[in-house]
């Protein structure tokens, strides 16, 4: 996964990447000129985007309470603006010829009568209906709730184009579920995956997130994850995601992750 306004497409292309997800920062313009620019730039780099991933201004992943307050569709103060931004991301993706969008919607409440649950469910329905007009899936990323909760929510939303972007590391980082078991449970809805690794939150720090790790060095068990994808007949791209403050380190570790995946898929 590479990010607009941060990653150099020429460098990304040099890593041997030909397919990937394009992350859109919250403040990035999404007008026609931006779509034309990115379409040309991606073609020149020989990269095909399979998902456009929306992030939002004001999101903060410092720890679990901060994520609950700031991320996705849950915060009430930003809900309307983020709905409009997501619709704009869908339009932008359509201009690029991409048939899938995705995001974190935040911690879905487990109580179906919770006002935030109801409001977010209706918001997701509106996004799905808009995306369907472009022939797009809308994929929710895993991690901030147990697989059962996410599955029940998707069933309740009841839209045929609502799908899952499966990130095994997030389930570990948030301490919510076991990745392989969750993958098997959610597999019929998984349209894209992140290959990311990490370790669980420290038990002695309430509210802490776990630590992301270079691919193959965390607790996901990447060989088993890839083998399970194969057993489930998943045929989509394996999108390496790595976040690190140091950009040269991040690119080195992405390259290492690509090499690992190539060794696993043969």
N, C-alpha and C positions, 0 to 999 in steps of 0.2 A: 504494500500500500504506500503510495507516495502522495505528498501534499502540495496542492497549488500554492504558489507564492513562497514556498520554502525549498522544495526539491528542484534541482536542475535536471530537466528531462534528458539532456545529453549524457549526464553522469548516470542517471537511472538506466538509460539504454545500454551504457557500457557494462552494466552488471549482467547483461543478457536477458533482461526482463522484456517480454513481448506482450504480456497481458497483466492488468492490475486494476486496482481500485484507486480512484482519484478523490482525495479528501479535500473538501471545500471549507476553508476557514470562515468564521462567522461574518467577517467584514468584507469579504471579497466581492467586488462587483460581479453581477450575473447578467449583465445586459448583452445585447446582440454582439457588440464588439468583443466582449470577453469570450463569448462562445466561438466566434470566428477565429480569434487568436488561439484558443486552446485546441480547436479542431485542427488547425494548421500545424501547431507545435507538436501535437501527438502524432500526426501523420508523418512529420519529418523525423521524429524519433523512432518511428516504427512500433509504437505502443498502442495497443487496443485497450480501451477502458471497458471493464465489465460491470462496474458499479460506481456510481457517484455517491460519495459518503458525506453527509451533512454534519458539520459542527456548528455551534452557536456561540455568539458573543456572550461573555459572562460565565461560561462553563468553567468549572474548577475541579480538578481531580486530586486535590491535596490529600483527602482522607474520605472515609465513607460518609460522615455527617455533611461534609462540604458537597460531595456528589449529590446527596439527597436534596440539598438546598438549591443547587445551581444547574444540574444537568438535565437536558432533555425537555420533555413536555410537562413534567410534574410541577415545576415552579409556576405559581399562578400569575405572577406579575409579568412574566415573559411569554406566557402561553400563546396569546394571540399573535404576537410578533413572530414567534418561532413557527407557528402554523404557516404564516405568509412566507417566511423564509424557506420552509420545506417545499411549499408549492413552487417557489421560484427555482429551487434546486431541481425539482422534477422537470420544469420547463427547460432549464439549462442542460440537463442530461438528455432531454429529447433533442435539443439542438445539436448535441454531440453524437446523436444516434445510439445512445446507451439505454438499454431497456431495464435497468434496475437502479433503484436508489436505496439508501440505507441510513440509519442513524441509531444513536442511543436515545430511547425515549425516557430513560430514568427509571427509578425504582417504582414498579407497578404495585399499588396497594393490593394486599391479598383479599381484602373485604370488598365484595362486588358492589356493596351499597355505599362505599366511601365516595363522597362527592368528587374527589380527585380521580378516583378510578373511573367514574362515569364520564367525567369531562374528558379525560385522556382517551377513553374508548371512543367517544364521539369524534374527537380530533383525529384519531388514527383512521377512523372510517372516512372522514373527509379527505385525508391525504391519500388513502387508498383509491378513492373514487377519482380524484384528480389524476393520480398516476396511471390508473387504468385507461384514462383518455389518451395517454401516450403509449399504451401497450406495455406499461412498466410494472414490475414487482416493486413492492415496498418491503424491505427487509429490516427486521428489528434485530439488533445485536444482543447476543447473550451476555450474561454476567451478573446483572444487578438483581436477579431474582432466580429462584429455583426453576428447573426445567418444567416442573408440574404447573407452577404459577404462570409461566410464560405460555405454556400450551393452552391452559384454560382461558387466558386472556385472548389469545389469537382465535380460539373457537368462539368466544363471546363477541369479538369484533365481527366475525362472520363475513370476511371479504376474501374472494378466491385468490387475489393477488398479494395477500399479506403473507410474508415468508420470513425466513430466519437467516441472518448472517452469523454463523457459528464461530465463536472465539473461545477455544478451550481454556486459554490462560485466564480470561476474565472470571470464569467460574472459580478458579483457584485464588485469584487476587482478591476477590470479594468474599471468599470463603462460603460460597452459596451452594456448590454442588460438585459432583465428581464428573470430570469431563467426558470420559468414555461412555459411562452410563447415560449421561445427559444426551450425548450425540446419538446414541441408539434410540433414545426415546423421541427425539426431535427430528430424526433423519428425514421423514417424508416432507418436511417443510423447509429443509436446509437448501438454499440456492447458492450460497457462497460461504467461504470459510476464511478465517484468519489463521495462519500458522504463527503462533506466538507462544511464549513460554514464561513461566513465573513460579514463584513460591508463595505459600500461604501467608496470611497476615500473622505478625508476631502475637502470641497469646497474651503477652503482658502489656500490650498497648491497646486499650479499647478504642474502637473506631478506626484503627489503622488499616490501610490497604496492604496487600502483599507486595512483593517486589518483582517487577518484570525482569526477566533474565534473557540472555542470548538464546536463540533457538537451540534446543538440545541440552541446555544446562539447567533447566528448571524442573518442576514437578509434573509437567503434563505427560511426559513419556511420549515424545514426538514419534518415534518409530511405531508405537502401538496406535497412536492417533491416525497416522497415515495408513496403516494397515486396516484400521477400522473403516476409514473412508473408502478404501478399496473394496472391502467386504460389503459395504452398503451401496456399492456401485455409484459413488459420487464421481462425476466426470468433469467438474468445473476446475478452474485454476486454483492453485494453492497460493494464496496471497500472504506473503511474508509481511508481518507488521512488527516494527521495532521502534519504540520511542526512547530517545536518549537526548540529554541536553547537548552533548558534544556531537556535532554533526559528522565529523570524520569517523568517530567511533561508531556512530549509528550506521553509516554506510558500510563500514567494515563488517559489522555484525549482520547486516542484511545480506551482504555477499556470502558470509559464512552460512547463514540460514539457507540461502539458495543452494549452495554446494551440498549441504546436508540433505535437503529435499531431493535433489537430483540423485544422490546416492541411494535414497530410499525407494524412489519410484523406478529406478533402473534405466 
